[in-house]
Amino acid sequence: MKAMILNQQGAPLEYKNVPNPVPNDDQVLLRVLACGVCRTDLHIADGELPNPKPSLILGHEIIGEIIGKGANVDLFSIGDRVGVPWLGWTCGECYYCQTNRENLCDKARFTGYQIDGGFAELTVAHQHYCFLVDDYYSDINAAPLLCAGLIGYRALKLTENSKNLGIYGFGAAAHIVTQLAIHHGSKVYAFTQEQDAVAQDFARQLGAVWAGSSKSLPPSQLDAVLIFAPVGALVPAALKATNKGATVVCAGIHMSDIPSFPYSLLWGERVLRSVANLTRADGLAFMSLASSIPIKTHSIAYPLSQANQAIADLRAGMFSGAAVLVPAMG
């Protein structure tokens, strides 16, 4: 099969032929229909997340058709269309797994990091870490749901459906969670880079009541904030924009150092926390909810061979919404 291979962090991916993957007894074999390009892929490629598996195939927002399966697979049938997320395997035995927090499993393995992912024509995935995809979504528009959507869903749950919600960093996750928050009755305030009029217009089109620079204060104090941009300096800025009792959620897997800030910004029972990974329960709940709202995704398709360009465009903020690789495009 053709795949994009990360041989060295900090270097471009290599487009090459590699052996077809073979599923074990608990895995399904997938023909990759689409795979989203996530900022986590960027962090891995750039070396900000260390120690990926050797000769890694990135990609953890996978939409695929099952074309083969192992002897123990009983959840799916040949021909089913499924999504594969970041969480690829957990031990089921540790303290976190036994307390319904498998997202924190110490032995967890992640798709496109310790497990080869979807920047390829074929991939394999454990049956217990796949989700059926509603027919409402095309392959391209379904792909961003598998991480941008899921991490936004988990982060939003931590804010208890606040009245005034701030979102810093208006990319793939933000454009999905904005729709989810508005569905739950929140007013969304979008924060972007200072002169990013395109992102601000995009946020307003999705229903944000205000959009402006991350250096600005919103017209109303916020009850909660989600930070998707990997910029530690946004933490004190977000705290400054909140009411007492607010929750600020750092929703990325990587962030630059948070600068010191006066205790007064945190005082008043404000909560600063992170969100890590996802659980399978999150996946089942969100994938069902997404099509019932319905959440609409904005995706830009690239051929598999142009994965380096998609990553570069993501790094440069060249598009609104999400980039998606499509192997069938050639």
PyMOL commands that set and color helices and strands:
alter all, ss='L'
color gray80, all
select helices_A, chain A and resi 39-46+95-98+102-104+127-129+139-146+148-157+172-183+197-205+234-240+263-265+280-292+304-316+327-329
alter helices_A, ss='H'
color red, helices_A
select strands_A, chain A and resi 2-5+14-17+27-37+62-69+81-84+87-89+109-110+122-126+131-132+164-168+187-192+210-213+222-227+242-250+271-274+299-303+322-326
alter strands_A, ss='S'
color yellow, strands_A
deselect
rebuild
show_as cartoon
